[in-house]
């Protein structure tokens, strides 16, 4: 089953690839490694999930925002490489959560993205190394920002 078929079976659809928010490339490929710039929770209606997790958003809403961010990353990878099966494995993710200083559940939020990638590519290829940290703010007050490193065919 292809990654796209797994998404369809799970009832998930990709948003459009997000527009760039500055002077950078969404993906830089060096050999067989793709470095994906930070993405936010970009939705099909071309808006972002905003708010601070642990303040305006619940843990579950933050987790859903991380999943949506994962879908946005998948949309960028598909736009760049034509199909998600070109990705051999997730190497590393950095997840940043917009939250107050007292919030301490960053890994649980970013699990929304990691679980999505595990679904798409399987546990061995879809789950890589990861960091999850809290931020006092993120661009546009987005709830989550995630960047990634992927091995490509």
Backbone torsions as a table, in degrees:
resi	resn	phi	psi	omega
1	UNK	NA	135.2	-179.5
2	UNK	-79.4	161.3	175.6
3	UNK	-56.6	-39.7	179.1
4	UNK	-63.5	-38.9	177.5
5	UNK	-66.4	-37.1	177.5
6	UNK	-64.6	-40.7	176.3
7	UNK	-61.7	-46.1	-179.4
8	UNK	-62.4	-43.3	179.4
9	UNK	-61.7	-32.8	179.3
10	UNK	-83.0	-1.7	179.8
11	UNK	76.0	24.2	-177.9
12	UNK	-106.6	141.7	176.3
13	UNK	-123.9	149.2	179.9
14	UNK	-83.4	139.8	170.6
15	UNK	-74.2	173.9	170.5
16	UNK	-63.8	156.6	174.1
17	UNK	-61.5	131.2	-176.2
18	UNK	-63.1	148.7	174.9
19	UNK	-72.4	154.3	176.8
20	UNK	-69.3	143.1	180.0
21	UNK	-107.7	15.7	-178.4
22	UNK	179.9	-161.1	-178.4
23	UNK	-96.0	91.4	179.5
24	UNK	-166.1	170.2	174.3
25	UNK	-103.7	136.7	178.8
26	UNK	-62.4	-34.1	-179.5
27	UNK	-139.3	134.1	171.1
28	UNK	-122.6	124.1	178.6
29	UNK	-102.3	129.5	175.3
30	UNK	-126.0	107.6	-175.1
31	UNK	61.9	-123.7	-179.0
32	UNK	-103.6	23.9	179.1
33	UNK	-119.9	131.4	176.2
34	UNK	-110.5	125.9	176.0
35	UNK	-101.0	117.4	-177.3
36	UNK	-103.2	124.1	179.3
37	UNK	-61.9	163.1	179.3
38	UNK	-57.0	133.0	178.1
39	UNK	-119.5	150.9	173.1
40	UNK	-109.2	178.8	-178.1
41	UNK	-77.2	73.3	-178.2
42	UNK	-80.7	128.5	-175.3
43	UNK	-103.2	168.7	179.8
44	UNK	-58.8	-31.0	179.3
45	UNK	-83.8	11.2	175.3
46	UNK	65.2	32.0	170.9
47	UNK	-117.8	169.0	179.1
48	UNK	-112.8	150.7	169.5
49	UNK	-75.3	124.1	-177.7
50	UNK	-120.9	162.4	176.5
51	UNK	120.3	160.8	-179.6
52	UNK	-91.2	127.1	177.9
53	UNK	-71.7	132.1	-176.5
54	UNK	91.0	1.1	178.2
55	UNK	-133.2	-85.0	177.5
56	UNK	-79.0	-24.8	-177.9
57	UNK	-118.8	143.9	176.2
58	UNK	-78.1	169.3	174.9
59	UNK	-55.8	-45.7	-179.2
60	UNK	-64.9	-37.9	176.4
61	UNK	-66.8	-35.6	175.5
62	UNK	-65.5	-42.1	177.2
63	UNK	-60.2	-42.9	177.5
64	UNK	-64.2	-36.6	177.3
65	UNK	-65.3	-38.5	177.5
66	UNK	-66.0	-39.1	176.1
67	UNK	-62.8	-43.4	178.8
68	UNK	-63.1	-37.0	176.1
69	UNK	-62.7	-41.3	175.7
70	UNK	-59.8	-40.7	177.7
71	UNK	-63.6	-38.3	177.7
72	UNK	-65.1	-40.3	176.3
73	UNK	-62.8	-43.2	177.8
74	UNK	-60.4	-39.7	178.7
75	UNK	-62.5	-40.4	177.9
76	UNK	-66.8	-43.9	178.3
77	UNK	-62.1	-41.2	179.0
78	UNK	-65.2	-41.9	178.1
79	UNK	-63.6	-37.2	-177.4
80	UNK	-76.2	-42.0	-171.6
81	UNK	-112.5	-3.3	175.8
82	UNK	88.8	-35.5	178.2
83	UNK	-154.0	148.0	-175.8
84	UNK	-73.2	-16.3	178.1
85	UNK	-71.4	-8.9	174.1
86	UNK	-70.0	-19.7	177.0
87	UNK	-80.7	121.1	179.0
88	UNK	-84.5	-36.8	178.8
89	UNK	-166.7	156.4	169.4
90	UNK	-82.3	125.0	178.9
91	UNK	-91.8	-52.4	-175.6
92	UNK	-157.0	141.1	172.9
93	UNK	-120.6	145.9	168.2
94	UNK	-120.1	115.4	179.7
95	UNK	-108.1	128.1	179.8
96	UNK	-116.4	128.6	-176.2
97	UNK	-111.3	126.2	174.7
98	UNK	-76.0	110.7	-172.6
99	UNK	-156.4	162.5	174.5
100	UNK	-73.7	162.6	-177.6
101	UNK	-60.1	-24.8	-177.5
102	UNK	-82.9	-8.6	-178.8
103	UNK	-76.4	133.8	-176.8
104	UNK	-131.0	16.1	-175.1
105	UNK	-107.4	34.0	-176.9
106	UNK	-53.4	-46.7	-179.5
107	UNK	-59.8	-37.6	179.7
108	UNK	-65.0	-34.2	177.1
109	UNK	-66.7	-52.0	-174.7
110	UNK	-68.4	-18.1	173.2
111	UNK	-54.1	-28.9	178.5
112	UNK	-56.8	-38.7	177.6
113	UNK	-78.2	-46.4	-177.5
114	UNK	-60.6	-41.4	178.6
115	UNK	-65.0	-37.5	176.6
116	UNK	-61.7	-46.9	-179.3
117	UNK	-66.2	-33.9	173.9
118	UNK	-62.8	-37.7	176.8
119	UNK	-66.5	-43.7	-174.3
120	UNK	-70.6	-45.2	-174.0
121	UNK	-113.5	2.1	-176.7
122	UNK	86.9	159.2	-173.5
123	UNK	-62.8	-40.7	-178.0
124	UNK	-66.2	-47.7	-177.1
125	UNK	-87.3	-25.8	-173.4
126	UNK	-90.4	-16.3	-179.5
127	UNK	-110.2	118.6	-180.0
128	UNK	-119.1	-164.5	172.9
129	UNK	-68.5	157.6	-175.1
130	UNK	-159.5	148.2	168.8
131	UNK	-125.5	144.9	177.2
132	UNK	-134.9	120.6	-175.3
133	UNK	-133.8	160.1	176.4
134	UNK	-97.7	147.5	179.2
135	UNK	-128.1	145.6	176.8
136	UNK	-70.1	-24.7	174.8
137	UNK	-162.4	159.4	174.4
138	UNK	-133.8	158.6	-177.6
139	UNK	-53.4	133.7	177.2
140	UNK	64.9	15.6	-177.6
141	UNK	61.5	26.1	176.9
142	UNK	-62.1	150.6	-174.9
143	UNK	-72.8	-34.7	-173.4
144	UNK	-145.6	146.1	168.6
145	UNK	-132.6	134.5	-179.0
146	UNK	-134.3	135.2	172.3
147	UNK	-120.2	159.2	-176.5
148	UNK	-148.7	160.2	173.8
149	UNK	-121.4	129.7	-174.9
150	UNK	-130.7	141.5	171.0
151	UNK	-86.0	132.9	-175.3
152	UNK	-117.8	148.6	175.4
153	UNK	-62.6	NA	NA
